[in-house]
Amino acid sequence: MQWVFNAYVIFFGGLLLLGGRMSDLFGQRRIFMWGFPF
């Protein structure tokens, strides 16, 4: 069970880093609207 938790934390942390880098490159509003389509 511990490895499932670790994999989830690593994956989520990677997505946070990727989202931060994408918002630096493309702008915060564009990335936010891409992830929140309503």
C-alpha positions in Angstrom: 0.0 0.0 0.0 2.9 2.3 0.7 4.2 2.1 -2.9 0.8 3.1 -4.2 0.8 6.2 -2.0 4.4 7.0 -3.1 3.6 6.6 -6.8 0.6 8.9 -6.4 2.6 11.6 -4.6 5.4 11.5 -7.2 2.9 11.7 -10.0 1.0 14.5 -8.5 4.2 16.4 -7.7 5.3 16.0 -11.3 2.0 17.4 -12.6 2.4 20.4 -10.3 5.9 21.1 -11.6 4.7 20.6 -15.2 1.8 23.0 -14.7 4.0 25.6 -13.1 6.4 25.4 -16.0 3.6 25.6 -18.6 2.1 28.6 -16.9 5.5 30.3 -17.0 5.7 29.7 -20.7 2.2 30.3 -21.8 0.6 32.5 -19.2 -1.3 31.7 -16.0 -4.7 32.6 -17.4 -4.4 30.4 -20.5 -3.3 27.3 -18.5 -6.0 27.9 -15.9 -8.7 28.1 -18.6 -7.3 25.0 -20.3 -7.7 23.0 -17.1 -11.0 24.6 -16.1 -13.1 24.7 -19.3 -16.3 26.2 -18.0 
